[in-house]
């Protein structure tokens, strides 16, 4: 018995479904494949109107980016900003989500409403007030300004997600731990957090990507080339009158590697973390 018969789909609907999936996959993968192939082409081949997969392949683009620019320094800055954003983001979101999930206190509901409302504002509106705060604190042109700014994006969303996941953990476990002598901090660190590892992986991945690909705050707060992050530093390869697409594409490929590694590490927790956080709200 054919698969289309077993699933109750007509052959025509099955063909249409598979064709749609193939087209959607090509649309999603096509630009990524183009960037990857262009990173191995010399400059004249990238800007040529002739459509070719790989023409005169070379590694000179990668050699130039890694050896003749501040790419490695930008890489270090991005790792520093993304790592601290992820660590502080997980800590702040986990403690906030746990407090809102487990304790009743004045302003509990308005607090989560404020977190939700902050997600509705575009980053462009927040740049000026956050810049003024950073300037008064003397943090302009420092990685700390980017970490703090990125936390304003990551923490509200992550707190909402973790609050939903903590709601799905039975409070009976808290009560059993309390009977055994654990206080609120002991219950949080020893009982709840180990059970929330899938959700922590999701929030950590989100916080990392928020900082890794952020450009708006970096362009406003960072003023010296040596303090650029990768996402902002890539703009140096596309000046107004002489865009260097071959270097931009090779740098873009290198930028995706750390994010891909973080995703591979966190992927086994992503599905369970996302679905678990959506069971209760």
N, C-alpha and C positions, 0 to 999 in steps of 0.2 A: 504493500500500500504506500503510495507516494506521500511525502511529507505534507504537501498542500492539502491532500484529502484528510489526513489525520488531524491537521489543525483547523479544518473547516474553511480554509481560504481557497478561493478559485485560483487557477493558474495565472489568470490575468492580473489579479490583485497581488499575487506573490511576486510576479515579475515587476509590477509597478513599485511595490515596496522595496525590493532589492535595488531597483534602478534609482529610486530616491535616496537610499542609503549610500549608494556608490557616488552619486553626484554630491551629496552633502559631505562625504569623506574627502572627495577631491577638492571641494571648496575650502575645507578646513586645513587640509594638508598642503594644498598647492602653494600658498605663499611661503610656508615654512621650507618646502622643498626648493622653491626659487631662491630664497636667501641662502640656503646651504650650497646649492650649485654655484651661485654667483660668487660666493666667498672664495672659490677656487679659480675664478676667471681673472685675467688681467683687466686693467681698467678699460681699455678700448673695447674689449669683448662685452663687458657689462653694459656699456653705454651704446653699443651697436644696436641698430634696428633689426638685425638678423636674429631670428629666434633659434637658439641652439641650447642643448642641455649643458654640455661642457665643451668649451673651446680653449685650447692651449692651457690645460690645467696647471696651476702653480700654487706653491705654498708661500710665495713671496708676500702675499697680503698678510698672512698670519705672522710672518717674520717681522714685517714692518710694524704691525700693531703691538706686538709683544716687545720688540727691541728698540723702536724709534719713537714711541709715544709714552705717555704716563699711564698706560693702560693698567699695568700691574699695581701702581699706586692707587689708581681709582678702584681697582679690584679690592685692595686691602681696605679702603675706606668703606666700600659697599658692604663687605663682610662684617666690618666692625659695627656699622649702623644697623644692618639687618639682624645680626646676632643679639645685640642689646635690645632692639625693638622686640624681638621674639621672646627673649627671657623676661624682660619687664612686662611685656604684654601678657604672657601666660600667667605670671604671678598676679598682676593686678586684676585680670579678667577672672581668674580662678577664685581669688578671695572675694571679689565682688559678687560673682555668680553664686558662690556658696552662701554668703551672707544673705542675699536676697531670697535664695531658695529655702533656707532653713530657719531664718529668724524673722520675727515680726518687730518692726521698729517704725517710728514716725517717718514719713516720707518714703517708705519702701516702694510703693507703686509710682509716685511721681519720679523717683530716681530712674526707674527703668523706662518711663515715658520720655524723660530727658535724653537718655541714651538713644532711644529710637529716633527722636526728633533730630538729634545731631547728625544722624546718617542721611538726613534729607538735604543738608546744606552742601552745595558743591565746594570743592577745595578752593576754588578761586576766591570765594567770599571770605574764607578763613585766613588767607595768606596775610592780609594787612594787619588784623589784630594780633595774630600769632607773631608776626615780624616785630611789632612794637613791643610785645612782651619779651621776646628774645633779645631785642636791642637793649632794653632796660636791664636785663640780666647779664648783659655782656657776652652772649652766646652766639652772636652772629659770626658766620664763617667757622663754625666748629661742628664736629659730628654730633655733639650733644643736642644742638638745636634740631637736627633732623630726627634724632631718636624721639625727642619729646613731641615733635610735630606728627610723626608717624603714629605715635601712641594715641593721639587724639582720633585717628582714623580706626585703628585696629581694636582698641580696648572696648568701645561700646558694642561693636558687633560680636566680639569674642565673649563678652560678658553675657549677652543675650543667649548665645549658643550654649555656653557652659551652664547657665541657669536652667535651661531646658533639660540638659543632660543630668544635672544634679537632681532635678525633680523626678527623674526616672529611677533614681537609686532609692530603694526603700528606706524610710526613716527608722525602720526596726533595727537596721544595722547600727545606726547612731545610738539608739537606746541600749542595744546590747553592749556596745563599746563603753557607754557611760556607766553601765552597771559594773563593768570590769575595771573601772577607775580612770578611764580616759576623759580628759576635759575637752572643751570645744576645739582647741588647737590639735590635740592628739587625734580626735575623731577625723578632723579635716586632713591631716597629714598621713595618718596611718590607715584609715579606712576608706574615706571617700576618694582621695586623689588616686590611689592605685586602681580603683574601679573605673576612674574617669580617664584612663590613659588614651583610649580612642579619641575622645573629645579634645583632650589636650594636644594630641597630634594634629588634629584638624585646625585648632586655633593657632597652634605654633606655625603651621604651614601657611595659614592666611596672614599672620603677622609678618612672617619672613617675606612673603611675596609683596606685601604692602610696602615694605621698606626697600626691597630689592629693585622694584621697577618704578619707584616714585621719582617724578621729575619736577613737579611744580614747586614744592618746597625747596628742593635742592637749587633750582635756578634762582629762587628769591633769597635764600639765606647764605649760599656759598659764593664767595667772591674771588677765590684764588684757585688756579689750575690744580695745584697740589692737593686741594681739599675736595675736588670733584668726586662725585660718585660715578659708577659706571653708566647708569641711565642718563645722567646729565652730560658726562664726558663724551658720549657717542655723538652729541651734537657738534662736536669739533670736527667731525668728518663730513659734515654737510654745510659748509659755508655758503653764503648767498650766491656767489658767482662761480664756484668751482667745487661742486659736490664730488666727494671721493667715495663713490658707492662701493667700490671693491673693498676698501678698508672698513666701511660701515657694516657691510654684510659679514665680513670675517669677525669683527668685534661683536656683532650681534649673536653669532653662533657661540662664541666664547662666553657671552653673558648668560646664555641659557643653560650652560652645563651645571653650575652650582644649584640653580633652581630645580633642574631635573634630578640631581642627586638627592636633594631634600625631598622631592616628591617620591622617589623610589623608596626612601627610608620610611616615609609616612604613609605610603599607599595602602598597606594592609589595615590601617586604622581608619582610613578616610570614609569608607562606606558606612561602617558601624558607627563612627562618630557623628556623621551627618544625620543618619536616620535616628540614632538615639537621641540627639538633641532636638529632634522634631516631634517626639512622642508626646511631650507635655509642654505647656507654655505658661 
